[in-house]
Amino acid sequence: MRMAIIGYGGVGSAFIRLLNDKKSNLVHEGIDIVVHYIINSSGGIYDPAGINYLDVIEFSKTKRDLTKYPKGGSKDVTFDKMLERKDVDIVVEMTPTNKKTGEPGMTHITKALENGIHVVTANKGPILLNFRKLNELAAQNKVQLCIGCTTGGALPAINGGIMDLAGADILSIEGVLNGTTNFILKEMDDQGSTYKEALKKAQDLGIAETDPTLDVEGWDTAAKLLILTNVLMNEEKTLEDITVEGITNITPQDIQQAKAEKKKYKLIGKTINEDQILKMTVKLEKLEDTHPLYGVEGKNKAVRYTSDTLGDLTIIGGASGVMPAAASILRDVINIHRGYKFSKFR
């Protein structure tokens, strides 16, 4: 399997380390991955014989400019040059998410699929904006578009919905989809902290970003819910179709009142199909201790599907961080090798 890696930030570098660490597992699977390209915005690395993982790992400890890599690094190593050479089978697209335009990931994914190249992506932007077109483009060119990393990293929310609910109509999707907000709520519940105190602890631990807006105001949850809804319920909704509220106004008194009622607050993303009318919300909800998502704690995430014929399916867990995200990319690569079909006409 000849591979190009597009985007070399935290997840990209973790993915290279993972490929090195999992060599024996991949051999056992019968997968021979040869990375010919690592490309970012300034250039990249090209080695027709295959890039040496350990050499790149060592280089990356002290340097970030791929064009300075001594074995094939150059400003002339670009995505378009890769397409011209026609020497890859799969593109792993991990450029930063742009929710307004989807670029540059939209162009990378589109061109790769048009050229008959499988795509695995961690990039939410193109999937939020144009999943149906990209999925049909993959089907037309008899390749796969895998997006498992876009809806919770290690949590197999997409794959579980596609594979394990095949043949059923999904009537509702309900999820704890953001580990940062879940950590903050648990900290407030356990320690009696204020929202600001719990947020600062999450930032100090590297769980929350310096600017946590997308997480705490609910937009990360909304983006993941939108992808799940469009992919699994065959919709073409946008973020504007979702009513979004975050957790910034919750108080210790709210938490204590819920505890007195034997309930817990969770930031829930929810899509419900009621009489052919779809309602999509992201908001704080008080859950009873009998609810399947009540016990989703700390950085964990979960999704619950309700279907017409297969009943309820709840998936809980999945580690957070760059290495679990890289592992979800590798999971999709392996599933392509196994012949699973993700892209098809609807």
Disulfide bonds with the S-S distance in Angstrom:
none
